[in-house]
Amino acid sequence: MENEENQLIETVDENGNVITFELYDIVEVDEQEYALLLPSEDMDKEDPELVIMRLTKEGEEYIFETIDSDEEFEKVANYVESLEDEVE
């Protein structure tokens, strides 16, 4: 995504803690959109850990959902890794 302004997303984990992410990119795999997010506390790290969440749209708003299926997660993670390989 080419944006001059960082898009921050706040989610709540299973323990009720608010976690802030920066939206890195949105990819589409099998006609489903996924958000690639970087935890804001990891932004200063040399190699921050990327978080992948499923995107669904309700009206004009996007809903960020965790991916519960290992198979779905692996498919998206492999796609993202293939994109990284192309860049290198």
C-alpha positions as CSV (number, residue, x, y, z in Angstrom):
1,M,0.0,0.0,0.0
2,E,1.4,3.4,-0.9
3,N,0.3,5.7,1.8
4,E,2.3,8.6,3.2
5,E,0.4,8.4,6.5
6,N,0.8,5.2,8.6
7,Q,-2.5,3.4,9.3
8,L,-2.7,2.2,12.9
9,I,-5.0,-0.6,13.8
10,E,-6.0,-1.4,17.4
11,T,-7.1,-4.9,18.4
12,V,-7.8,-6.6,21.7
13,D,-6.1,-9.9,22.5
14,E,-7.7,-12.8,24.4
15,N,-6.5,-11.3,27.7
16,G,-8.2,-8.0,27.0
17,N,-4.9,-6.1,26.2
18,V,-5.1,-3.5,23.5
19,I,-2.4,-4.1,20.8
20,T,-1.6,-1.4,18.2
21,F,-0.4,-2.5,14.7
22,E,0.7,-0.6,11.7
23,L,-1.0,-1.8,8.5
24,Y,1.8,-2.9,6.2
25,D,-0.1,-4.2,3.3
26,I,-3.3,-6.0,2.1
27,V,-3.0,-9.2,0.0
28,E,-5.6,-11.3,-1.6
29,V,-5.4,-15.1,-1.6
30,D,-8.2,-17.3,-3.1
31,E,-10.5,-14.2,-3.3
32,Q,-10.1,-13.5,0.4
33,E,-8.3,-10.3,1.7
34,Y,-5.7,-10.5,4.4
35,A,-4.0,-7.7,6.3
36,L,-0.3,-7.8,6.9
37,L,0.3,-6.0,10.2
38,L,3.4,-4.9,12.1
39,P,3.1,-4.6,15.9
40,S,3.9,-1.0,16.8
41,E,6.3,-2.0,19.6
42,D,8.3,-4.0,17.0
43,M,8.7,-1.1,14.5
44,D,12.2,-0.2,15.7
45,K,13.5,-3.8,15.4
46,E,15.6,-4.7,12.4
47,D,13.3,-7.7,11.5
48,P,9.9,-7.2,13.0
49,E,7.4,-10.1,13.2
50,L,4.6,-9.8,10.7
51,V,1.1,-10.6,11.8
52,I,-1.5,-11.9,9.3
53,M,-5.2,-11.3,9.9
54,R,-8.3,-12.1,7.7
55,L,-10.2,-9.1,6.5
56,T,-14.0,-9.0,6.1
57,K,-16.0,-6.0,5.2
58,E,-19.2,-5.1,7.0
59,G,-20.8,-2.1,5.3
60,E,-18.0,0.5,5.0
61,E,-15.9,-1.0,7.8
62,Y,-13.2,-3.7,7.8
63,I,-13.2,-6.3,10.5
64,F,-9.8,-7.9,11.4
65,E,-10.2,-11.5,12.4
66,T,-7.6,-14.1,13.6
67,I,-7.0,-17.1,11.3
68,D,-8.0,-20.2,13.2
69,S,-7.3,-22.7,10.5
70,D,-3.7,-23.9,10.3
71,E,-4.2,-24.7,6.6
72,E,-5.5,-21.2,5.8
73,F,-2.7,-19.6,7.7
74,E,0.0,-21.7,6.0
75,K,-1.5,-20.9,2.6
76,V,-1.4,-17.1,3.2
77,A,2.1,-17.3,4.9
78,N,3.5,-19.2,2.0
79,Y,2.1,-16.6,-0.4
80,V,3.6,-13.7,1.6
81,E,7.0,-15.5,1.7
82,S,6.8,-15.9,-2.1
83,L,6.3,-12.2,-2.4
84,E,9.3,-11.6,-0.2
85,D,11.4,-13.9,-2.3
86,E,10.4,-11.9,-5.5
87,V,11.6,-8.7,-3.8
88,E,15.0,-10.1,-2.9
